[in-house]
Amino acid sequence: FLEAYDAIRRDSYPEVVKSLALAARSLPDPQLQKRLQELCTEVQRGSQPHVAELYAVRSLFSGSPLGLNKLQVSHVKALSRVLFLTPHLPAFFLRHRLRSHVLEIRHLDRAMLRLGLGQLSEEELKAACYLRGLNSTHLGMSECRAWLEQWLGLSCKLQASEASLLANSMVLLSLNYVRAKE
């Protein structure tokens, strides 16, 4: 079942990246606009971004047009499908539910960081990856731990106002993760 659900979720990944690329065109800062467009192009070509690249554009995800309250409805619907939330609600409710779920993941991330990844069983590591967008069914414990360390390196540095970056990172960090595709 995890494979089937992940296939459904992965169908939304290209739409999320495309929405990010489109939104990047309307950014006021040309330097950050170029940086985000390059990031989207790299992901569309099969690369996996580094956490530092995502962190470098975090300021874009607080306000218009990339803050959760400012995203296009189609983008919010695609992100909702990534989190297995129904996209068939009015935009206000979609944004509220998406924010709530992303911030809950952020709280879980902080708790996991305090606990330490070494305290988690293989099943718990795989479940944590899967919840954050990565199909972990074919990954070993060390691969899950390495990916989660990357994820936590981003998640635990972000503010609640940057929840949109966290939601989009579920796609950006897992779409081209080499071992997850096998």
C-alpha positions, 0 to 999 in steps of 0.5 A: 500500500505504501508504494501505491500511495507514494505513486499517487503522491509523486504524481503531484511532485512535478506540479509543485516544482512547476508552480514554484518555477512560475511563482519565481518569475514574479519575485521582486528581487532579481537575484533571489528570483534567479536562484529559485529558478535555477533551483527549480530547473536543477530539480526538473533535470533530475538533481537533488538540491542541497539543504544550503540552497533551500535555506538560502531562499527561505526569505522568499517563502514568508510573503508574497507570492510563496508564503502559504497564504499567498500561494496559487490555489493549484499549488496549495492543492498539489501540496495537499496531495503530497501530504495526503490531504484532500484537495477538494476544499475551499482555498481558505481551509486548504491553506489552514490544513496545510499550515497545520500539518506542516507545522505539526511535522516541524514540531515532530522534527524538533522533538526527533532532533532532541531525542536523536535519530540513533534512538529510532528503530528502522521502522520509525526511521522509515515512517519518519521519511515517508511522512516527510515525502520520501518513499523509504520502502526500499531504503536501509536504516543508514540511508533513512538516517542520512536523509532525515539528518538532511531534512532536520538540518533544514526543518529545525532552522526554519521559522513557522512563517517559513512553513511554505518552504518546508512543504515545498521541500518535501518535494524538492528533497525527495523527488530525485533522491536516487535510492527512493526511485528504485 
